[in-house]
Amino acid sequence: MGLLQLLKSQFLCLLIMSYVFLVSGLVVNLLQLCTLPLWLVSKQLARRVNIRLGYCISSQLVAALEWWSGTECTLYTDPKSYVLYGKENAIVVLNHSFEIDFLCGWTFCDRFGVLGSSKVLAKKELAYVPVIGWMWYFLEIVFCKRKWEEDKTTVTQSLQKLHDYPEKFWFLLFCEGTRFTSKKHQISMQVAESKGLPKLKHHLLPRTKGFWVTVQNLRGTAAAVYDSTLNFRNNEAPTLLGVLSGKKYHADLYVRRIPLESIPEDEAECSAWLHKLYQEKDGFQDHYSQTGRFPGPVISPPRRPWSLINWIFWCCVTLYPLGLLLNQLISSGSVFTIVSAVAVCSAAADMTSLIFCGNTLDDWPD
């Protein structure tokens, strides 16, 4: 382990990063709160302002992945589809096998300029979580209770509001609903057998109702579904803590563009279509396991500097007053006060574990 890597792995660095994220996030949340009167004057202007404020928070996590840990993200895709990425609204279907798969999804959102406006389907409870949850509220994220009869109406209304969204957005979906584990996979395949569905090796059965509702309500707004399959080289098992500790990973993402009009409108036919899609995704994972790569050419967009610039800006803004405070605390010699300050930073570190919603659809029926 090199000296720089050793430094990154120190707990003090994690405390500092968490402090910057929490304090800057709360500042951004306050600024978002101040935009409430603007919604009454110009809804579209308020949306554009909140897109950029949201980027101030989410791009810090992207910067941690790309610039702090140095994780390499490689994209496999069709060159004809590549030129459309970031230029159209899309529904992005991601597999859910890794702790940081959401972060890799955000990274590619950033590389195509849609991170600030990206959407997810999140648990209702997250709307009350400071920083991420409050940011999502102002970004008109779709929240659900994971009770289908209640969610169908709520999700439909939320998606309908995106029809006049002023900037291009990607709607990220984890159709498996929960992260892949051996135990969950075993249960999922028992369900597949009972329903006469083909078994999957690398995925859980997709939750079809949420996907169907999303597709139906974004017809005419989204142009395509981006089927995205993620894997990591050398059987890496990446974690968020590993990223924050500066550990480097190697992510490979295979994306294929599927025009939305090619997806059946009928619910039963759409369900069958999604199951077939996951069988194909299983095949891509088999191909990766055998060859170490996904099919198709590598066309990876370069890292953009804006996430790093934003991160450096908030480090300067938040760490300067902290430095002054710590200097006063040390000068005062108050052990209790110093310990209290460390405890606050530790609480900030705990906040990072609340990022993102993995189990968005797992209580919805098939």
Secondary structure, DSSP 4 states (H G I P E B T S, - for coil): --HHHHHHTSHHHHHHHHHHHHHHHHHHHHHHHTTHHHHHH-HHHHHHHHHHHHHHHHHHHHHIIIIIS--EEEEEE-HHHHTTTTSS-EEEEE---STTHHHHHHHHHHHTT-TTT-EEEEEGGGGGSTTHHHHHHHTT-EEE-S-HHHHHHHHHHHHHGGGG-SS--EEEE-TT-S---HHHHHHHHHHHHHHTPPP-SSSPPP-HHHHHHHHHHHBTTB-EEEEEEEEEGGG----HHHHHTT---EEEEEEEEEEGGGS-SSHHHHHHHHHHHHHHHHHHHHHHHHHSS-SS-B-PPPPPTHHHHHHHHHHHHHHHHHHHHHHHHHHHT-HHHHHHHHHHHHHHHHHGGG-S-S-SSTTS--
